[in-house]
Amino acid sequence: MLKRTVTGLVMLGVFFLILYLTSFTHFVFDGFVMLVAVLAIYEMYAAMKKLGYKPSGVSFIVFSVLVYPLCYFYSFSGLFFAYLISFLVSFAFYIFDTKRAFKDFTVNMLLLVYPAALIGLIFVINKDYGLIPVLFAVSAALMSDTFAYYGGSFWGKKKIFPAISPKKTYVGSALGLLGGAVGGLVVYALFELAKYPAHIVFTFGSVTKFPYFLYIAIGVIISICSQAGDLAASKIKREVDIKDYGSLLGSHGGVMDRIDSVIFGVGVMAVIMFFFF
């Protein structure tokens, strides 16, 4: 637990440095997200290959090349077209490669959504609204994960889904909801009140006199969805029979092990921003 905590604090420090650099240009954060996306896609691709599926690596390369410029110039429409073009590439491989079965094609489509398109939403949100909604989603999901992990480790006894994730407990899950709210309030305190330098376009304080209520409510919603995302990742890992998606982050596993809950939070935030703000 100590090693995991120290590693987490180091990653947090690096993340805040990246955020500071975005006050000069948001391309720094976008470049960081692009690196995360490529690593996460590769880890999921490798996991599916281990299960015996044959997803098209070319379709992921096409998506990785197209997603940022299309999102930058065309926002949500750009993300859709990046996915559509990658879909057509994958479909072509399925049609003309007799060794690929329909199950390989469907897995390919899954990976182009999870994690590829969900991570791509970060580019759209950052361009249209700046970093506060992105950081809100990230902070709420990670704080939910942190509260659930430590709460479950110290006080959790009764398991929720032992067949999927043996460490998930009712106490941990409940504290995770609190963590989501706290994660939202941390972003509010740092970036709206203390005005930590970053790429800021939109603030929740600009649309309501009581933004902390929004941060708490949305934080809880993100926590629920991020916990579902964590369970989904655990289910896949059990199917593949691996402990972690990778080892790049030491005791934290691979990139997907760190962002499996975050990308669900980002998806929820994208829906909220698109329909309500």
C-alpha positions as CSV (number, residue, x, y, z in Angstrom):
1,M,0.0,0.0,0.0
2,L,2.9,2.4,0.8
3,K,4.5,1.8,-2.5
4,R,1.2,2.4,-4.3
5,T,0.7,5.6,-2.4
6,V,4.2,7.0,-3.1
7,T,3.8,6.2,-6.8
8,G,0.4,7.9,-6.9
9,L,1.8,11.1,-5.3
10,V,4.7,11.2,-7.9
11,M,2.2,10.8,-10.7
12,L,0.1,13.5,-9.2
13,G,3.0,15.9,-9.1
14,V,3.9,15.2,-12.8
15,F,0.2,15.8,-13.7
16,F,0.1,19.2,-11.9
17,L,3.3,20.2,-13.8
18,I,1.6,19.3,-17.1
19,L,-1.4,21.4,-16.0
20,Y,0.8,24.4,-15.3
21,L,2.4,24.1,-18.7
22,T,-1.1,24.2,-20.3
23,S,-1.4,27.8,-19.1
24,F,1.1,28.6,-21.9
25,T,-0.5,26.3,-24.5
26,H,-3.2,23.6,-24.2
27,F,-1.2,21.5,-26.7
28,V,0.9,20.2,-23.8
29,F,-2.1,18.6,-22.1
30,D,-3.4,17.3,-25.5
31,G,0.0,15.7,-26.2
32,F,-0.1,14.0,-22.8
33,V,-3.6,12.7,-23.5
34,M,-2.5,11.5,-26.9
35,L,0.3,9.5,-25.3
36,V,-2.1,8.0,-22.8
37,A,-4.5,7.1,-25.5
38,V,-1.9,5.3,-27.6
39,L,-0.7,3.3,-24.6
40,A,-4.2,2.5,-23.4
41,I,-5.3,1.3,-26.9
42,Y,-2.2,-0.9,-27.2
43,E,-2.9,-2.5,-23.8
44,M,-6.5,-3.3,-24.7
45,Y,-5.4,-4.5,-28.1
46,A,-2.8,-6.8,-26.5
47,A,-5.5,-8.1,-24.0
48,M,-7.9,-9.0,-26.8
49,K,-5.1,-10.7,-28.7
50,K,-4.4,-12.8,-25.7
51,L,-8.1,-13.9,-25.7
52,G,-7.6,-15.1,-29.3
53,Y,-9.3,-12.2,-31.1
54,K,-7.8,-10.6,-34.2
55,P,-8.7,-6.9,-34.1
56,S,-7.2,-4.7,-36.8
57,G,-4.1,-2.8,-35.6
58,V,-4.3,-0.6,-38.7
59,S,-7.7,0.8,-37.7
60,F,-6.3,1.9,-34.3
61,I,-3.3,3.6,-36.1
62,V,-5.8,5.4,-38.4
63,F,-7.8,6.5,-35.4
64,S,-4.8,7.7,-33.5
65,V,-3.6,9.8,-36.5
66,L,-7.0,11.3,-37.2
67,V,-8.6,11.8,-33.9
68,Y,-6.8,14.9,-32.6
69,P,-6.8,17.1,-35.8
70,L,-10.4,16.2,-36.5
71,C,-11.5,16.9,-32.9
72,Y,-9.5,20.2,-32.9
73,F,-11.2,21.5,-36.0
74,Y,-14.6,19.9,-35.9
75,S,-15.3,19.1,-32.2
76,F,-17.8,16.3,-31.6
77,S,-18.3,15.9,-35.3
78,G,-14.6,15.4,-35.8
79,L,-14.6,12.6,-33.2
80,F,-17.5,10.9,-35.0
81,F,-15.7,11.0,-38.3
82,A,-12.4,9.7,-36.8
83,Y,-14.4,6.8,-35.5
84,L,-16.4,6.3,-38.7
85,I,-13.2,6.2,-40.9
86,S,-11.6,3.7,-38.5
87,F,-14.8,1.7,-38.6
88,L,-14.6,1.5,-42.4
89,V,-11.0,0.4,-42.2
90,S,-11.8,-2.3,-39.7
91,F,-14.8,-3.4,-41.8
92,A,-12.5,-3.7,-44.9
93,F,-10.1,-5.9,-43.0
94,Y,-13.0,-8.1,-41.9
95,I,-14.4,-8.4,-45.5
96,F,-11.1,-9.1,-47.3
97,D,-9.2,-11.1,-44.6
98,T,-10.7,-14.5,-44.5
99,K,-8.9,-15.3,-41.2
100,R,-11.0,-12.7,-39.4
101,A,-14.3,-13.7,-38.0
102,F,-17.3,-11.5,-37.1
103,K,-16.3,-11.7,-33.4
104,D,-13.0,-10.1,-34.3
105,F,-14.8,-7.3,-36.0
106,T,-17.1,-6.7,-33.1
107,V,-14.2,-6.6,-30.6
108,N,-12.5,-4.1,-32.9
109,M,-15.6,-1.9,-32.7
110,L,-15.6,-2.2,-28.9
111,L,-11.9,-1.1,-28.7
112,L,-12.6,1.9,-30.9
113,V,-15.1,3.0,-28.4
114,Y,-13.5,1.7,-25.2
115,P,-11.0,3.2,-24.7
116,A,-10.3,5.0,-28.0
117,A,-13.4,7.3,-28.6
118,L,-13.9,7.8,-24.8
119,I,-10.4,9.2,-24.5
120,G,-11.0,11.2,-27.6
121,L,-13.8,13.0,-25.8
122,I,-11.1,14.7,-23.7
123,F,-9.8,16.6,-26.8
124,V,-13.3,17.8,-27.6
125,I,-14.0,19.0,-24.0
126,N,-10.7,20.7,-23.7
127,K,-11.1,22.5,-27.0
128,D,-14.7,23.6,-26.4
129,Y,-14.7,24.2,-22.6
130,G,-11.2,24.1,-21.4
131,L,-9.7,22.0,-18.7
132,I,-12.1,22.5,-15.7
133,P,-14.7,19.9,-17.0
134,V,-11.9,17.5,-17.9
135,L,-10.2,17.9,-14.5
136,F,-13.6,17.6,-12.8
137,A,-14.2,14.2,-14.4
138,V,-10.6,13.0,-13.8
139,S,-10.5,14.2,-10.2
140,A,-14.0,12.8,-9.2
141,A,-13.2,9.4,-10.8
142,L,-9.7,9.2,-9.2
143,M,-10.8,10.4,-5.8
144,S,-13.8,8.0,-5.9
145,D,-11.3,5.2,-6.7
146,T,-9.0,6.4,-3.9
147,F,-11.7,6.6,-1.2
148,A,-13.1,3.2,-2.3
149,Y,-9.6,1.6,-2.2
150,Y,-8.6,2.8,1.2
151,G,-12.0,2.7,2.7
152,G,-12.5,-0.9,1.6
153,S,-9.0,-1.9,2.7
154,F,-9.5,-0.5,6.3
155,W,-13.2,-1.0,6.9
156,G,-14.7,-3.0,4.1
157,K,-15.7,-6.6,4.8
158,K,-18.8,-7.5,2.8
159,K,-18.0,-7.9,-0.9
160,I,-20.2,-6.5,-3.7
161,F,-19.1,-8.5,-6.7
162,P,-16.5,-11.0,-5.5
163,A,-16.7,-13.0,-8.8
164,I,-15.6,-9.9,-10.7
165,S,-13.6,-7.8,-8.3
166,P,-12.8,-9.5,-5.0
167,K,-11.6,-6.2,-3.4
168,K,-14.8,-4.2,-4.0
169,T,-16.8,-3.8,-0.8
170,Y,-20.0,-2.0,0.1
171,V,-18.2,0.3,2.5
172,G,-15.6,1.1,-0.2
173,S,-18.3,1.8,-2.8
174,A,-20.2,4.1,-0.4
175,L,-17.0,6.0,0.5
176,G,-16.3,6.2,-3.3
177,L,-19.4,8.3,-3.7
178,L,-18.1,10.7,-1.1
179,G,-14.7,10.7,-2.9
180,G,-16.5,11.7,-6.1
181,A,-18.0,14.8,-4.4
182,V,-14.6,15.6,-2.7
183,G,-12.8,15.3,-6.1
184,G,-15.2,17.8,-7.6
185,L,-14.8,20.3,-4.7
186,V,-11.0,20.0,-5.0
187,V,-11.2,21.1,-8.6
188,Y,-13.5,23.9,-7.6
189,A,-11.1,25.1,-4.9
190,L,-8.0,24.8,-7.0
191,F,-9.1,26.1,-10.4
192,E,-12.1,28.4,-9.7
193,L,-11.2,29.8,-6.3
194,A,-7.4,29.6,-6.1
195,K,-7.1,30.0,-9.9
196,Y,-4.3,27.5,-10.4
197,P,-2.8,28.4,-13.9
198,A,-4.2,26.1,-16.6
199,H,-6.1,26.2,-19.8
200,I,-9.4,27.6,-18.5
201,V,-12.3,28.5,-20.9
202,F,-15.4,27.6,-18.9
203,T,-16.2,27.6,-15.2
204,F,-19.2,26.3,-13.4
205,G,-19.2,29.5,-11.4
206,S,-20.1,31.4,-14.5
207,V,-23.4,29.6,-14.8
208,T,-24.6,29.5,-11.2
209,K,-24.2,31.4,-7.9
210,F,-23.7,28.1,-6.1
211,P,-21.2,26.0,-8.2
212,Y,-20.3,23.8,-5.3
213,F,-23.7,22.2,-5.4
214,L,-23.0,21.3,-9.0
215,Y,-19.6,19.9,-8.2
216,I,-21.0,17.7,-5.4
217,A,-24.0,16.4,-7.5
218,I,-22.0,15.8,-10.7
219,G,-19.2,14.4,-8.6
220,V,-21.5,11.7,-7.2
221,I,-22.8,10.9,-10.6
222,I,-19.3,10.5,-12.0
223,S,-18.4,8.3,-9.0
224,I,-21.3,5.9,-9.8
225,C,-20.3,5.7,-13.5
226,S,-16.6,5.4,-12.8
227,Q,-17.1,2.6,-10.4
228,A,-19.1,0.8,-13.1
229,G,-16.1,1.4,-15.4
230,D,-13.7,-0.1,-12.9
231,L,-15.9,-3.2,-12.7
232,A,-16.0,-3.4,-16.5
233,A,-12.2,-3.4,-16.6
234,S,-12.0,-6.0,-13.9
235,K,-14.4,-8.2,-15.8
236,I,-12.3,-8.0,-18.9
237,K,-9.1,-8.8,-16.9
238,R,-10.7,-11.8,-15.4
239,E,-11.8,-13.0,-18.8
240,V,-8.2,-12.5,-20.1
241,D,-6.8,-14.0,-16.9
242,I,-4.4,-11.1,-16.2
243,K,-3.9,-9.1,-13.0
244,D,-3.1,-5.8,-14.7
245,Y,-3.2,-4.5,-18.3
246,G,0.5,-3.6,-18.1
247,S,3.4,-2.7,-15.7
248,L,4.4,0.7,-16.9
249,L,3.2,2.4,-13.7
250,G,4.7,-0.1,-11.3
251,S,2.3,-1.1,-8.5
252,H,-0.5,0.8,-10.3
253,G,-0.3,-1.6,-13.2
254,G,-0.7,-0.2,-16.8
255,V,-2.2,2.9,-18.2
256,M,-5.6,1.3,-18.6
257,D,-5.5,0.2,-14.9
258,R,-5.3,3.9,-14.0
259,I,-7.9,5.3,-16.4
260,D,-10.5,2.5,-16.6
261,S,-12.7,4.5,-14.3
262,V,-11.6,7.9,-15.6
263,I,-12.8,7.4,-19.2
264,F,-16.3,6.5,-18.0
265,G,-16.3,9.7,-16.0
266,V,-15.1,11.6,-19.1
267,G,-18.0,10.1,-21.1
268,V,-20.5,11.3,-18.4
269,M,-19.0,14.8,-18.4
270,A,-19.2,15.0,-22.2
271,V,-22.9,14.2,-22.1
272,I,-23.5,16.8,-19.3
273,M,-21.5,19.5,-21.1
274,F,-23.1,18.9,-24.4
275,F,-26.7,18.9,-23.3
276,F,-26.7,21.3,-20.3
277,F,-23.9,23.8,-20.9
